[in-house]
């Protein structure tokens, strides 16, 4: 998945020496602490309420680990790991599905997930040219786990977006130690957002993008299930927040150079007349609803609707992927069992989960932008979304109030 910009070559060994590993995005954490989430601005997406953390980790058992890799000058990338539960993922597999909105990307493991409908490893997110190194490290880590001594096949699932505009991506700076740390420090608590982990060097809608998350809890009569979403945002379009045309009013949006020929550059950024919505997004959806891979794929398709609500049109060079899984015990898969007795939710009970997925995806994307901090690298700067200017646009359109 490409982003505009030329990346200078650099030796991988040098990148490894300069890379600084930051568990949980500690460097970005302090900067992001003063930045709001969507709900802090009074933006309440949809009709269903969030879980206690308003994060993918509101789905019981789901854990997230992040390592940010940066040298303060040319390297800005990282790893984000999502573990469906805290047990043995290979021997206690969760049903899963993948939906491809636009396939300009490198998602390892997609064909086996589609064929068998299950995950047998954690999910990793990283930068485009680090996918294969991350996968190798994930496989090595998994094979070392107890009970894996006789395993000779493993389907590592690794997704990416291209952070080459701010990161010396050709040096492939993600190392095995970064992957291991993300996996081994994964927790079920709050999830750091913005310029951390795999979102360290990403951009979205002309501003700094990154990691974002949100959740929804259905009312008890609708099952009381939880849906959690985590995104790695790195795409283009016309930013729209809860219906307010933020991108247009702030002067940053795809095709602006053609729609407003001769217009001065938007404040804080040069006018890019070639911006046609390039970039990508990875969306991970977790739920505790007992769903089959078929219905998980239906859920995954709805995440694209949440993406569209934010102003994305999935440009030609955009890789838009959704991975959905269920953590419910009733639908777990265990290898070597001749027959699985599964108890899954009926089709007629899916609609509320669809709505929850759309809402959580939309809000997770807003959080990825609002929580992101300004990042510089490779001689370029991606500035954070100006919160006060966003407030002004939202007020004019009767949105929020925070």
C-alpha positions, 0 to 999 in steps of 0.5 A: 500500500503506497503513500506518495513520497520518495524514500531514500535507501538505507542499510537495514543494519544502521536502522537496527542500531538507531531504532528505539523500541518503546513499549506501549508507545511511551514516547508518544504517550505523554504528548497524546495525553492532552489530546481528546478522543471523539467523546471528549468533543461531544461526538457520540457516534450512533445509538449504542453506548461504548464499553468501559474502555471504549476499546477493542479490549472491552471484548473479554479476553482480547489483548493489545500490545504495541511497540513504537520504533523511532530514532527521532529523525528517519525511523517512525514505525512500529508493531501492534499485536492483537491477541483474541484471548490469553490462552493457546491460540493454536490449540484453541482457535477462534472463528474469523473472516476477512473482507477486502474493500480494496486490495492494494496491500500485503495481508499475509495469511488471508487465503487460509483464513478464508478457506478454514475460517479461523485464526491460529496466531495473533494478528500483527499490524506493521509497515509494508516492507516489514510484513515478512520480518514481522511474520517470521518473528511471529512464527518463531515466537509461536513455535516456542510456546508450550505444546507447539513442539510438533507443529509443522504448519502455521498461518501467521496473519500480518497486515500493514499500511505504508508509512514510507512518507515519514519512515525510512521504510526501505531499511525495514527497521522492525526487528524480531525483538519488537515483535516479541515485546508487542506480543509479550506485553499485550494487555487487556487494559486501555489501548494507546492511540494515535502515533504509537505502534504500527500507527507511528508513521501513518497519515490520514486525510492529510493529517497525522493518522495512527492507531484508534479504537472504540467499542459498542455494547448491545442492550440486553434484549439484543443479546448484550454482546460487545463489539470492539474495533481497532484501526491503523489509519493511513488513507485519504479522502474528504474528512467528515466527522459526524456529518460535518465537512471538516476536511473541506472547511479546513482546506485539506481533502482529495482532489482539492487542487482540481476543485479549487484551482489556484487556491492557496495551500491549506494552513500548515501544509502544502497543496497537493494537487495529486492527492487522489485518496491513496493510502490504506487502513487495517480494521480489526473487529472483535466480538464476544457474540457466537458467530460463524465465519460466514456471519463474521464476514458479514460483520466485516463488510459492515466495517467498510460502511463505518470507514465510508462515513468518515469520508473515505472512498477507497482510492485506487492505491488504497488497501482497505482490509477488515479482519473479524473474529469471535471470542465466544467459547461456543464457537471455538475450534480445536484441532484434532476434533472430528466433530465440532458442536457449535452454538452460533447466533441466528441470522435474524439476530445479526442486525444490531451487531452490524450497526454496532460495527459501523458505529465502532469503526467510525469512532475508532477512525476519529480517535486515531486522528484526534489522538495522533501527535505531530510526527516528523521524519524523512524531511517531512512533517505530518501535523496533528489535526488542529482540535480547536479548528475542528471544534469550530467546524463542529459547532457551525454544523451543530455537532458535539459540544465538547 
